[in-house]
């Protein structure tokens, strides 16, 4: 079983990353939507992705085509396995639906926040309710938890805490391998140097650029 892929990220086309793993060899690795945002600033750099190999049938049901999915961490891959255990949520649909980091999506599931889940591509009212019903007791291990271990971290900022956008940017950096404390420092420094109101994608890109410039 193919566990991980390490190599140079050549480019990202849509939701597919081209990873150069050796002389004359490049792999096409499908990415969940949130991972594209994380990896785009890493073009030309060495990356590591945790993999899941799937076999997809053609419409005629005769030929099976292998398809490699890649995730920034083992935990992200494990959450994807759980996410796609829900009936009607295949790998391709889940790949597009995961536009937010797994820890955020898991938090919504544990909190029963169907409104937030419906904001994800491909997720309607019925699927959001099914995700909560089937995964609520299983998703907690993937969610960011606050002091009460049975309650998911709130995405609504309190005075002195990170805003929702800043929290998502921190979680994105953590998914890329930064420690939580380093990710928070990077985002705090980035927001201090740039005007507020930036998107998650812009904050992550600016934070990574500032780290590389050090």
C-alpha positions as CSV (number, residue, x, y, z in Angstrom):
1,X,0.0,0.0,0.0
2,X,1.4,3.4,-1.0
3,X,1.7,5.3,2.3
4,X,3.4,8.6,1.5
5,X,4.9,10.6,-1.4
6,X,7.8,12.9,-1.0
7,X,9.2,15.1,-3.8
8,X,9.2,18.5,-5.4
9,X,5.9,20.2,-6.1
10,X,6.1,21.2,-9.7
11,X,2.6,22.7,-10.1
12,X,-1.1,22.5,-9.2
13,X,-3.7,22.3,-11.9
14,X,-7.2,22.4,-10.5
15,X,-7.2,19.9,-7.7
16,X,-4.3,17.9,-9.0
17,X,-0.7,18.3,-7.9
18,X,2.3,17.2,-10.0
19,X,5.0,15.8,-7.7
20,X,8.5,15.2,-9.0
21,X,9.7,12.1,-7.1
22,X,12.9,11.3,-9.0
23,X,14.7,11.5,-12.4
24,X,12.1,11.5,-15.1
25,X,9.2,10.4,-12.7
26,X,6.3,12.6,-11.7
27,X,3.1,11.6,-10.0
28,X,-0.3,13.2,-10.4
29,X,-1.8,13.5,-6.9
30,X,-5.4,14.6,-6.4
31,X,-5.9,17.0,-3.5
32,X,-8.9,17.9,-1.3
33,X,-10.0,21.5,-1.9
34,X,-8.5,22.9,1.3
35,X,-5.1,21.4,0.6
36,X,-4.7,23.3,-2.7
37,X,-4.7,26.6,-0.8
38,X,-2.1,25.3,1.6
39,X,0.2,23.8,-1.1
40,X,0.1,26.5,-3.8
41,X,2.7,28.7,-2.0
42,X,5.0,25.6,-1.9
43,X,5.5,25.3,-5.6
44,X,9.1,24.4,-6.4
45,X,9.7,23.2,-2.9
46,X,9.9,19.7,-1.3
47,X,6.6,18.5,0.1
48,X,5.3,15.3,1.7
49,X,1.8,14.0,1.3
50,X,0.0,11.1,3.0
51,X,-1.7,9.0,0.3
52,X,-4.9,7.0,-0.4
53,X,-5.1,4.9,-3.6
54,X,-8.5,4.5,-5.0
55,X,-9.8,2.5,-8.0
56,X,-12.5,4.3,-10.0
57,X,-14.8,2.6,-12.5
58,X,-15.7,4.0,-15.9
59,X,-19.4,4.6,-16.8
60,X,-19.4,1.2,-18.6
61,X,-18.3,-0.5,-15.4
62,X,-15.5,-2.5,-17.0
63,X,-12.3,-0.6,-16.6
64,X,-10.9,0.5,-13.2
65,X,-8.6,3.5,-13.1
66,X,-6.2,4.0,-10.2
67,X,-6.3,7.5,-8.6
68,X,-3.9,8.7,-6.0
69,X,-5.2,11.2,-3.3
70,X,-2.8,13.2,-1.2
71,X,-3.2,14.8,2.2
72,X,-1.0,17.2,4.3
73,X,-1.0,14.8,7.3
74,X,-1.9,11.3,8.4
75,X,-4.7,12.7,10.5
76,X,-6.2,14.5,7.5
77,X,-6.2,11.3,5.5
78,X,-7.8,9.4,8.4
79,X,-10.6,12.1,8.6
80,X,-11.1,11.7,4.8
81,X,-11.6,8.0,5.3
82,X,-14.2,8.7,8.0
83,X,-15.8,11.5,5.9
84,X,-16.3,9.2,2.9
85,X,-17.8,6.4,5.1
86,X,-21.1,8.3,4.8
87,X,-23.3,6.9,2.1
88,X,-23.5,9.0,-1.0
89,X,-20.2,10.8,-0.3
90,X,-17.6,9.2,-2.7
91,X,-14.0,10.2,-3.0
92,X,-14.4,12.8,-5.8
93,X,-17.4,14.5,-4.2
94,X,-15.6,14.5,-0.8
95,X,-12.5,15.9,-2.5
96,X,-14.5,19.0,-3.7
97,X,-16.5,19.2,-0.5
98,X,-13.5,19.5,1.9
99,X,-12.9,23.2,1.3
100,X,-12.1,23.8,5.0
101,X,-9.4,21.9,7.0
102,X,-10.6,18.6,8.5
103,X,-10.3,19.9,12.1
104,X,-12.8,22.7,11.2
105,X,-15.2,20.3,9.5
106,X,-14.9,17.8,12.3
107,X,-15.7,20.6,14.8
108,X,-18.9,21.5,12.9
109,X,-19.9,17.9,12.8
110,X,-19.4,17.5,16.6
111,X,-21.3,20.7,17.3
112,X,-24.1,19.7,15.0
113,X,-23.6,22.9,13.0
114,X,-25.5,21.9,9.8
115,X,-25.5,25.5,8.6
116,X,-21.7,25.6,8.6
117,X,-21.6,22.2,6.9
118,X,-24.0,23.4,4.2
119,X,-21.5,26.1,3.3
120,X,-19.2,23.4,2.0
121,X,-19.4,22.7,-1.8
122,X,-21.4,19.5,-2.6
123,X,-23.0,19.5,0.9
124,X,-26.8,20.2,1.0
125,X,-29.2,20.1,3.9
126,X,-29.8,16.3,3.8
127,X,-26.1,15.4,3.6
128,X,-25.2,17.9,6.4
129,X,-27.8,16.3,8.6
130,X,-26.5,12.8,7.7
131,X,-22.9,13.8,8.5
132,X,-24.0,14.9,12.0
133,X,-26.1,11.9,12.6
134,X,-23.5,9.3,11.5
135,X,-20.2,10.9,12.5
136,X,-20.9,13.1,15.5
137,X,-19.7,10.4,17.9
138,X,-16.6,9.7,15.8
139,X,-15.4,13.0,14.6
140,X,-14.3,14.5,17.9
141,X,-10.8,13.1,17.7
142,X,-10.2,15.2,14.6
143,X,-11.7,18.5,16.0
144,X,-9.9,21.3,17.7
145,X,-11.1,21.1,21.3
146,X,-11.3,23.8,24.0
147,X,-11.1,23.4,27.7
148,X,-14.1,21.1,27.9
149,X,-13.0,18.0,26.0
150,X,-16.6,17.2,25.0
151,X,-17.2,20.6,23.4
152,X,-15.7,21.7,20.0
153,X,-13.7,24.8,19.7
154,X,-15.9,27.8,18.8
155,X,-15.3,29.5,15.5
156,X,-16.8,32.7,16.9
157,X,-14.1,34.9,18.3
158,X,-14.2,36.2,21.9
159,X,-12.4,39.4,23.0
160,X,-8.7,38.8,22.7
161,X,-9.1,35.5,20.8
162,X,-8.5,34.8,17.1
163,X,-11.3,35.6,14.7
164,X,-12.8,32.9,12.5
165,X,-10.6,33.8,9.5
166,X,-7.5,34.0,11.6
167,X,-8.3,30.6,13.3
168,X,-8.8,29.0,9.9
169,X,-5.5,30.4,8.8
170,X,-3.7,29.0,11.9
171,X,-5.3,25.6,11.3
172,X,-4.1,25.7,7.7
173,X,-0.6,26.4,8.8
174,X,-0.8,23.5,11.4
175,X,-1.9,21.2,8.6
176,X,1.3,22.2,6.7
177,X,3.4,21.1,9.6
178,X,3.8,24.3,11.8
179,X,3.2,23.9,15.6
180,X,0.1,25.6,16.9
181,X,2.1,28.2,18.8
182,X,4.3,29.0,15.7
183,X,1.3,29.2,13.5
184,X,-0.4,31.6,15.8
185,X,2.7,33.8,16.0
186,X,3.0,33.8,12.2
187,X,-0.6,34.9,11.7
188,X,-0.4,37.5,14.5
189,X,2.8,39.0,12.8
190,X,1.2,38.8,9.4
191,X,-2.0,40.6,10.4
192,X,0.1,43.3,12.2
193,X,2.0,44.0,9.0
194,X,-0.9,44.0,6.6
195,X,-4.4,45.5,6.6
196,X,-7.1,43.5,8.2
197,X,-9.9,41.9,6.1
198,X,-7.6,39.4,4.3
199,X,-8.9,36.0,3.3
200,X,-7.6,32.8,4.8
201,X,-5.8,32.0,1.5
202,X,-4.0,35.4,1.5
203,X,-3.1,35.2,5.2
204,X,-1.6,31.8,4.8
205,X,0.4,32.8,1.7
206,X,1.7,36.0,3.4
207,X,2.6,34.0,6.5
208,X,4.6,31.5,4.5
209,X,6.3,34.2,2.6
210,X,7.3,36.0,5.8
211,X,8.7,32.7,7.2
212,X,10.7,32.0,4.1
213,X,12.2,35.5,4.1
214,X,13.6,35.1,7.6
